[in-house]
Amino acid sequence: MTEVQDRKAAEAPADDFLRFPPDFLWGTATSAYQIEGAVAEDGRTPSIWDTFSHTPGKVNRGDTGDLAVDHYHRWREDVALMKDLGLSAYRFSVAWPRVQPTGRGPAVERGLDFYRALVDELLAAGITPLATLYHWDLPQHLETPSTGGSAAGGGWTVRETAERFGEYASLVAGALGDRVRHWTTLNEPWCSAFLGYGSGVHAPGRTDPGEALKAAHHLNLAHGRGVAALRAALPGTAQLSVSLNLHQVRPLTDSPEDQEAVRRIDAVGNRIFLSPVLRGRYDADLLQDTAHLVDWEQLVRPGDLAAIGAPIDQLGLNYYSPAVVSGSGASRDDCHGRSDHSPWPGAEHVAFHQPPGELTAMNWSIDPTGLRDLLDRIHLERPGLPVVITENGMACEDYVTPEGVVNDRERIAFVHQHLTAVHRAIEAGVPVAGYFLWSLLDNFEWAYGYAKRFGMVHVDFPTQRRTPKASAHWYGRACRTGAVPRSLS
């Protein structure tokens, strides 16, 4: 897109464009294991996702993140791409086993140096960095210590891991705190707890509902320990948050049975994180629904909820698609991966149904009203708390044409619809502070391997060649001008 096109967009009549606040953050997001590769370089040790992806049958086609998209060696090229596109912010995650290989002890400076250099390059390019401390790559040593080791394992099912996370947060803050203002403790702890320890479709692949609930509490506690560590190490201007993949849950019918299904899924899908983080409590109905699975009085110790509920400056919201549920039925496909084990403790009987509308390549319904509903909910529950859309995007069947372009018009439509929903929320008074398109690059999409493409930049995996898609140019113009057209027609 040319400077002339940017100027025309900026000068167009106000009723032709939706204009966002001047300080709105326009960015894109990635995570370490999905893009970095270099899994055995510069002191990095295996994470639970290294182990899981190398376990036969766990990931589509046996794909792993060993190379991913080689961002560890191509980060300058990737930052240059973001600059050329006009992005103003970039959300990345730090690989815990690259910084602290066993999850305890001093940092590996070579690992921190990578992130120091990345942040410096971003700042030099005029791109605001947002650092996420945990995007699912727990050091394997904290899950299952090496034979003969003295440290206890157990991953997120044990309290010790939350304490170790606080120490890790201090190390990263000490290295990057002079140049990174925006920090996220955890990304999607629901997935870490309930897909990792409940249904087993994510690392570490365990399938115990009681252990999944323990993991959820310890992830919440890790967030609290992380906030305390960051507050102690960072300037007062730092903006701290946690990113939650909240579920917009809707009943199949208006029947009491289906309304009860919504309540149960909301309890274990949303309020298990929202209530302790925003209110310093676990809701009574959640405790009652799951009392047969875990002893909450033993699990939650004095002081835990105060730590978890420490004030945050922003809330990160990841949204892709709504959920439709009923109190009975045959379907258990919740779009989180097929398993004989439920990721919904206390709501295992609830049936999930395909929402109406067009579908993405993930078979997820496209429905921007779900995003608007969630923004309204957060604003109602915590008025004045800024919200950042830390993930939103779609997988498409992308390919490079013989002319060397990727015409992902459906992704442009998706982003336009969701940015329109965000703009309407802002007009209604919801303080939305930014939007981060998932993702910058096609990458390792967890249990789907490399079969699903979410990037606005196409990656030819055998050659690692990057090709910006049509959506990258469209979104880049929105970033540069701070506006999107009211209509794509």
CORRA-V126377 format. One record per residue. RES is the residue in three letters. OMEGA is omega in degrees with one decimal (* if undefined). BURIAL is 1 if it has 24 or more other ideal C-beta (glycine too) atoms within 12 Angstrom, else 0. Layout:
# CORRA-V126377
res,omega,burial
RES,OMEGA,BURIAL
RES,OMEGA,BURIAL
This chain:
# CORRA-V126377
res,omega,burial
MET,-172.5,1
THR,175.2,0
GLU,178.2,0
VAL,178.1,0
GLN,177.5,0
ASP,-177.9,0
ARG,178.2,0
LYS,178.2,0
ALA,-178.9,1
ALA,-175.8,0
GLU,-177.4,0
ALA,177.5,0
PRO,-174.3,0
ALA,-176.4,0
ASP,176.6,0
ASP,-174.6,0
PHE,170.3,1
LEU,-175.0,1
ARG,-176.9,1
PHE,-178.9,1
PRO,-176.7,0
PRO,-177.9,0
ASP,179.1,0
PHE,179.4,1
LEU,176.9,1
TRP,-176.1,1
GLY,176.2,1
THR,-172.6,1
ALA,175.2,1
THR,169.4,1
SER,-170.3,1
ALA,-173.9,1
TYR,-177.1,1
GLN,-174.8,1
ILE,-166.6,1
GLU,-168.9,1
GLY,176.6,1
ALA,-170.7,1
VAL,179.6,1
ALA,-178.1,0
GLU,172.4,0
ASP,172.7,1
GLY,180.0,1
ARG,177.0,1
THR,-176.2,1
PRO,169.1,1
SER,178.1,1
ILE,178.0,1
TRP,171.5,1
ASP,-178.6,1
THR,-177.9,1
PHE,-176.7,1
SER,177.5,1
HIS,177.3,0
THR,-176.5,0
PRO,176.0,0
GLY,-176.6,0
LYS,-175.9,1
VAL,179.9,1
ASN,176.7,0
ARG,-178.4,0
GLY,-179.5,0
ASP,176.6,1
THR,175.9,1
GLY,-176.6,1
ASP,177.8,1
LEU,-175.9,1
ALA,176.9,1
VAL,170.2,1
ASP,179.9,1
HIS,-179.2,1
TYR,178.8,1
HIS,-174.9,0
ARG,-173.0,1
TRP,178.0,1
ARG,176.9,0
GLU,-177.4,1
ASP,175.7,1
VAL,177.6,1
ALA,176.2,0
LEU,-179.6,1
MET,178.9,1
LYS,-179.5,1
ASP,-179.3,0
LEU,178.1,1
GLY,179.8,1
LEU,-179.4,1
SER,-178.2,1
ALA,-179.7,1
TYR,178.1,1
ARG,179.7,1
PHE,174.0,1
SER,177.3,1
VAL,178.8,1
ALA,-179.0,1
TRP,-178.4,1
PRO,173.6,1
ARG,-178.2,1
VAL,-174.6,1
GLN,-166.8,1
PRO,179.4,1
THR,-178.1,1
GLY,178.8,1
ARG,177.2,1
GLY,-176.2,0
PRO,179.5,0
ALA,170.3,1
VAL,-173.8,1
GLU,178.1,0
ARG,176.7,0
GLY,177.9,1
LEU,-179.6,1
ASP,178.0,0
PHE,-178.3,1
TYR,173.7,1
ARG,-178.7,1
ALA,178.6,1
LEU,-178.8,1
VAL,178.7,1
ASP,179.5,0
GLU,177.4,1
LEU,-178.6,1
LEU,178.4,0
ALA,179.2,0
ALA,-179.3,1
GLY,-177.6,0
ILE,179.9,1
THR,179.2,1
PRO,170.5,1
LEU,-175.7,1
ALA,172.3,1
THR,-175.9,1
LEU,-176.8,1
TYR,173.0,1
HIS,163.9,1
TRP,-175.6,1
ASP,176.7,1
LEU,174.0,1
PRO,-177.8,1
GLN,-178.5,1
HIS,178.5,1
LEU,175.6,1
GLU,178.1,1
THR,-179.6,1
PRO,177.9,0
SER,-178.3,0
THR,178.7,0
GLY,179.1,0
GLY,-178.5,0
SER,-175.3,0
ALA,176.9,0
ALA,176.2,0
GLY,179.6,1
GLY,178.5,1
GLY,-176.2,1
TRP,177.5,1
THR,-179.8,1
VAL,-176.2,1
ARG,-176.8,1
GLU,-178.0,1
THR,176.9,1
ALA,178.9,1
GLU,178.6,1
ARG,179.3,1
PHE,177.7,1
GLY,178.2,1
GLU,177.6,1
TYR,178.8,1
ALA,178.8,1
SER,-179.2,1
LEU,-178.0,1
VAL,178.3,1
ALA,178.3,1
GLY,-178.5,1
ALA,-172.0,1
LEU,-172.2,1
GLY,179.1,1
ASP,-176.5,0
ARG,177.1,1
VAL,-178.7,1
ARG,-174.7,1
HIS,-175.7,1
TRP,173.1,1
THR,-179.7,1
THR,-174.6,1
LEU,170.8,1
ASN,174.1,1
GLU,177.6,1
PRO,176.2,1
TRP,179.8,1
CYS,180.0,1
SER,-176.3,1
ALA,-165.7,1
PHE,171.1,1
LEU,-179.4,1
GLY,-175.1,1
TYR,-179.9,1
GLY,-180.0,1
SER,177.6,1
GLY,-179.8,1
VAL,173.1,1
HIS,177.9,1
ALA,7.3,1
PRO,174.1,1
GLY,179.3,1
ARG,-171.3,1
THR,179.9,0
ASP,-175.4,1
PRO,177.7,1
GLY,177.8,1
GLU,177.2,1
ALA,177.6,1
LEU,175.0,1
LYS,179.0,1
ALA,179.3,1
ALA,179.4,1
HIS,-178.5,1
HIS,172.4,1
LEU,174.5,1
ASN,179.0,1
LEU,177.0,1
ALA,175.0,1
HIS,179.1,1
GLY,178.0,1
ARG,178.7,1
GLY,178.0,1
VAL,180.0,1
ALA,179.9,1
ALA,-179.8,1
LEU,178.3,1
ARG,-178.3,1
ALA,-172.8,0
ALA,-170.1,1
LEU,173.4,1
PRO,-178.8,0
GLY,179.3,0
THR,-177.7,0
ALA,178.8,1
GLN,-174.7,1
LEU,-177.5,1
SER,167.9,1
VAL,-179.1,1
SER,-177.2,1
LEU,173.8,1
ASN,-177.8,1
LEU,-177.6,1
HIS,172.4,1
GLN,-170.0,1
VAL,-178.3,1
ARG,179.4,1
PRO,176.3,1
LEU,176.3,1
THR,177.8,0
ASP,-176.6,0
SER,176.2,0
PRO,-179.9,0
GLU,-179.5,0
ASP,174.9,1
GLN,176.8,0
GLU,176.2,1
ALA,177.0,1
VAL,-179.2,1
ARG,-177.6,1
ARG,179.6,1
ILE,177.0,1
ASP,-178.9,1
ALA,-174.7,1
VAL,179.2,1
GLY,-176.0,1
ASN,-170.1,1
ARG,175.9,1
ILE,175.0,1
PHE,-177.5,1
LEU,-174.1,1
SER,176.9,1
PRO,-178.6,1
VAL,-175.3,1
LEU,-175.7,1
ARG,179.6,0
GLY,-179.3,0
ARG,164.6,1
TYR,-175.4,1
ASP,-174.6,1
ALA,-177.6,0
ASP,175.1,0
LEU,-179.9,1
LEU,179.9,1
GLN,-179.6,0
ASP,-171.0,1
THR,-176.3,1
ALA,-179.7,0
HIS,-176.1,0
LEU,-176.4,1
VAL,176.2,1
ASP,-175.1,0
TRP,-179.5,1
GLU,177.4,0
GLN,-176.1,0
LEU,-175.0,1
VAL,-176.8,1
ARG,177.1,0
PRO,179.7,0
GLY,-178.0,0
ASP,-173.7,1
LEU,175.3,1
ALA,178.6,0
ALA,-178.7,1
ILE,-175.8,1
GLY,176.6,1
ALA,-174.7,1
PRO,171.3,1
ILE,-176.2,1
ASP,179.9,1
GLN,171.2,1
LEU,175.7,1
GLY,179.5,1
LEU,173.6,1
ASN,-177.1,1
TYR,176.2,1
TYR,-172.2,1
SER,176.4,1
PRO,176.6,1
ALA,175.8,1
VAL,-173.0,1
VAL,173.3,1
SER,-177.9,1
GLY,178.2,1
SER,-179.6,0
GLY,-174.0,0
ALA,-171.7,0
SER,173.6,0
ARG,-178.7,1
ASP,-177.4,1
ASP,180.0,1
CYS,175.7,1
HIS,180.0,1
GLY,-175.8,1
ARG,179.5,0
SER,173.2,1
ASP,-176.6,0
HIS,-175.2,1
SER,171.5,1
PRO,-174.4,1
TRP,-179.1,1
PRO,-177.7,1
GLY,179.6,1
ALA,-174.4,1
GLU,-177.3,1
HIS,-175.3,0
VAL,178.5,1
ALA,178.4,1
PHE,-175.8,1
HIS,179.4,1
GLN,176.0,0
PRO,179.7,1
PRO,173.9,0
GLY,178.5,0
GLU,-176.6,0
LEU,172.4,0
THR,177.1,1
ALA,174.0,1
MET,-174.7,1
ASN,176.6,1
TRP,179.7,1
SER,176.6,1
ILE,-175.4,1
ASP,-179.1,1
PRO,177.7,1
THR,176.7,1
GLY,177.1,1
LEU,179.2,1
ARG,180.0,1
ASP,179.8,1
LEU,177.2,1
LEU,178.0,1
ASP,-179.7,1
ARG,-179.7,1
ILE,-179.6,1
HIS,178.2,1
LEU,-176.7,0
GLU,178.6,0
ARG,-179.3,1
PRO,176.7,0
GLY,179.3,0
LEU,178.6,1
PRO,178.0,1
VAL,173.6,1
VAL,173.9,1
ILE,-173.3,1
THR,170.6,1
GLU,170.5,1
ASN,-179.0,1
GLY,-179.3,1
MET,171.6,1
ALA,178.9,1
CYS,174.8,1
GLU,-173.1,0
ASP,174.6,1
TYR,178.4,0
VAL,179.5,0
THR,175.5,0
PRO,178.6,0
GLU,176.1,0
GLY,179.6,0
VAL,176.3,0
VAL,-175.3,1
ASN,-178.6,1
ASP,-176.8,1
ARG,179.9,0
GLU,177.0,1
ARG,176.5,1
ILE,179.4,1
ALA,179.5,1
PHE,-177.8,1
VAL,178.8,1
HIS,-179.8,1
GLN,-176.7,1
HIS,174.3,1
LEU,175.1,1
THR,176.8,1
ALA,177.8,1
VAL,-179.2,1
HIS,178.1,1
ARG,176.7,1
ALA,178.0,1
ILE,178.0,1
GLU,179.8,0
ALA,176.1,0
GLY,177.8,0
VAL,-177.4,1
PRO,177.5,1
VAL,-170.9,1
ALA,-178.4,1
GLY,-179.2,1
TYR,-179.1,1
PHE,-178.8,1
LEU,173.0,1
TRP,8.4,1
SER,175.8,1
LEU,-171.4,1
LEU,162.3,1
ASP,-173.0,1
ASN,178.2,1
PHE,-174.8,1
GLU,172.7,1
TRP,-174.3,1
ALA,176.2,1
TYR,-178.7,1
GLY,-178.3,1
TYR,-175.0,1
ALA,-176.4,0
LYS,-175.5,1
ARG,177.6,1
PHE,-170.3,1
GLY,167.9,1
MET,171.8,1
VAL,178.7,1
HIS,174.9,1
VAL,170.3,1
ASP,-168.3,0
PHE,178.7,1
PRO,-176.7,0
THR,-175.6,0
GLN,178.1,1
ARG,178.3,0
ARG,176.4,1
THR,177.0,1
PRO,179.5,1
LYS,177.0,1
ALA,180.0,1
SER,178.5,1
ALA,179.5,1
HIS,178.3,1
TRP,-178.8,1
TYR,177.3,1
GLY,178.2,1
ARG,176.0,1
ALA,178.8,1
CYS,-176.3,1
ARG,-175.2,1
THR,-177.3,1
GLY,-176.0,1
ALA,172.4,1
VAL,179.0,1
PRO,177.3,1
ARG,-177.6,0
SER,176.0,0
LEU,-177.2,0
SER,*,0
